[in-house]
Amino acid sequence: MSSHVYKKVEVAGSSTKSIEEAIESAIAECSKTIKNVEWFEVMETRGHVTDGKVAHYQVVIKVGFRLDTN
């Protein structure tokens, strides 16, 4: 059985539509430069209100990825 080493980075995604889209955009951007992305943890959720309506959702996540151990 092989063992793995993991690392986490913290990023914030934002969206004008939903919390889910904010998470998905953060994961998509991380996956462009980080290999082996395997999980995420939601750390904070917040938003911006304009004229009594939600204008932006912002979600801070920690993204976990497996390090290559050659």
N, C-alpha and C positions, 0 to 999 in steps of 0.2 A: 504494500500500500504506500503510495507516495504522499508526501506532506506538501502543503502549499503555504506561501507567505502572502499576506494581503496588505494593502494600504488603503487609506481613505483620504479623500479630499473634500473640502466643503465648497459648495457653489450655490448661487442663487439664480433661480429662473423666474421669469415674469411673463404674464400674459394679460391681455385685456378680456379674455373669454372665460378662463377657468383655472382652478388650482391644478387640475390634471394636465392641462396644456403647459402650465408653468413648469411642472415636473418633467414632462416629456421633452420640452425644449432644452432644459438643463442637461438631461441625460444625452440627448442627441449631440449637443455641443461637446460634452466630455468625450463621447465615443469617437469624435473626429480625431482626437490627439492622444487618447488613453486607450491602450489595448486591454482586453480581458475584463471589461466592466461587468460585474456580476450582481450587484445589489445597490439599493439606496435606502437611506433612513431620513425621514422628514424630521427636521430639527425645529423649524419655525415656520409659521404661516402668518402672513399679514397682507394688508392691502392698502390701496389709496382710494379715498372717497372724493368725488367731485359732484357738486350739486345734489347731494343726498343719494348718489348712486355709486356702486363700485366701479372705479375706473381701471384699476390694475390689481391683479393678484400677484403676490410675490411669495415664493416658497424657498426656504433655505434647506438644502439637503446635503447629506454626506454620501458620496458615491464610493462604493467599495470595488476594488479591482485586484485581481491576482497578479503578483509579480512574476515575471519570467525568471526561473531559476535554472539556468543552464549549467 
